[in-house]
Amino acid sequence: MKTPRDLSGREFAEALCRHWAYREVHQTGSHIILQTEVPSHQRLPIPSHKSLRVGTLNAILKLVANHKGVSREDIVRTIS
């Protein structure tokens, strides 16, 4: 599945909170800090940019997929 090209950091963070049990802890500068306890503790910095770069988005998707034990495509389906 193709990676979204026009996804903002805020939209991505909200989708992770809504569908993948993350919650926003705080924002430091231009980064939104998300945290989850399911299945274990993980913190993620998400750049709060208008449009996330493809490489940045792919790296975050890979981290979330590995942590949650799902495929990258499963996450992309819920955010687009």
C-alpha positions in Angstrom: 0.0 0.0 0.0 1.3 3.4 -0.9 2.3 5.8 1.8 0.1 9.0 2.1 1.9 12.1 0.7 -0.2 14.9 2.2 -0.6 13.8 5.8 0.2 16.4 8.5 1.9 15.5 11.7 -1.2 16.6 13.7 -3.5 14.3 11.6 -1.1 11.4 12.0 -0.9 11.8 15.7 -4.7 12.0 16.1 -5.1 8.8 14.0 -2.6 7.0 16.2 -4.5 8.1 19.3 -7.9 7.2 17.8 -7.0 3.8 16.4 -3.8 2.5 18.1 -4.1 3.3 21.8 -1.6 6.2 21.9 -2.2 9.3 23.8 -0.7 12.8 23.5 1.6 13.4 26.5 2.8 16.9 25.6 4.3 19.0 22.8 7.9 20.2 22.8 8.6 22.8 20.2 7.5 21.4 16.9 7.2 17.8 18.1 4.1 16.1 19.5 5.0 13.4 22.0 2.8 10.3 22.0 2.9 7.5 24.5 1.3 4.0 24.8 1.3 1.2 27.3 -0.2 -1.4 25.0 1.5 -4.0 24.7 4.3 -2.2 26.6 5.6 1.3 27.1 6.6 3.3 24.0 7.1 7.0 23.4 7.1 8.5 19.9 8.0 12.0 18.8 5.8 13.1 15.8 6.9 16.3 13.9 4.0 18.8 13.9 4.6 19.8 10.3 2.0 20.7 7.6 3.1 17.7 5.5 5.3 14.9 6.9 8.2 13.8 4.7 7.8 10.3 3.3 10.9 8.9 4.9 9.9 10.3 8.3 6.4 8.9 8.0 7.8 5.5 6.9 10.2 5.4 9.9 7.4 6.1 12.4 5.1 3.6 10.7 7.8 1.0 11.0 8.3 1.7 14.7 4.5 1.5 15.5 4.1 -1.7 13.4 6.9 -3.4 15.2 5.7 -2.3 18.6 2.1 -3.3 18.0 2.9 -6.5 16.1 0.9 -5.6 13.0 1.9 -4.9 9.4 2.7 -1.4 8.2 -0.3 -1.7 5.8 -2.7 -2.2 8.7 -1.7 1.2 10.1 -1.8 3.0 6.8 -5.3 1.7 6.2 -6.5 3.3 9.5 -4.8 6.7 8.9 -5.9 7.3 5.3 
